Structures are given as C-alpha cells and as structure tokens.
Amino acid sequence: MTEATQIVDLVRKVIADGNRAEPAETVNVLTTNAVTKKLGLTARAVRFYSEQGIAHPIRRGSSRLFNPAQVRRLELARELRGIGMDVKSVVDTLANLTGPGTEGSKLAALGKQFSAHAEELRRREQEVRNQQALTTRLAKELAA
C-alpha cells in the first residue's frame, strides 16, 4: 500500500498540473498498454476512468495516448479508489484539485474530505462487525 506522504506528493503534483496550461503538442505520452503496466490498472479500468473524465487522453485513431499529467490523475484515482472512495468522489476530488483556488485551500478541503471518508469507513466497519456477529449467531443456532 502506498504511504500517505506519497499520496500527498501526488496530490500536490496534480494540483500543479491543473495550474499549467496544457501544451498543444505533448511529448512523453504513454499508450493505454504502457499506462496499464506502469500503474497496475487494467485497460478496462483506464478506459472507464477516461469515460468518467478522470483523464482526457489524446486520441490518435483508435489509440489513446496519455501525457504525464493524465497519468498522474489516473495514479491518484487508483490511490483514492484504494482507500475506498467511490468513483463519483474521485471525479469530484480531481475536479476540485484542478479547479480554482490556492494549493493551501485545496489541501485543506481535501483534508476535510478525508476526515469525512475516514468516519464513513469507521461506520461501515461497525456495520460489518454487526453483520459478522449476527451471522456467527445464526450459524451456531443452525448447527445446534
């Protein structure tokens, strides 16, 4: 699992990317296949994330090409999904990170979002514990 500091560094890079104007011609682009190898995503996941607006690849015929900024967005999406965020939250988060505002305000808002997400995970954890306890009691009663 990725360390929190690595994710924060990635967030800062995505914010910086959002503050730069994208060049008309890009270099160092990666194909979908190269992105899948680099990030450990499936081609289907890369296409799905693209369809959701997480990344906006350059289309060359039937090929999708991703510049470094788009690869970072996909990488951050992978990390956010890895901590249990749903796709809509990931899309909203990336939009907020690349929208207007200072880096400090974006990081503060993301911190609040992560706090709320952590609380939701705690709530779900308790729900799963309750379900597990009930299932265990049912299994014991049925075995008797």
JOZI-V744603 format. One record per helix or strand. SS is the DSSP state (a for helix, b for strand). FROM is the first residue (numbers start at 1). LEN is the number of residues. Records with the same first field share a line. If there is no record, write none. Layout:
BEGIN
SS=FROM-LEN, FROM-LEN
END
This chain:
BEGIN
a=4-16, 32-8, 43-9, 68-15, 87-12, 103-41
b=30-2, 58-3, 63-4
END
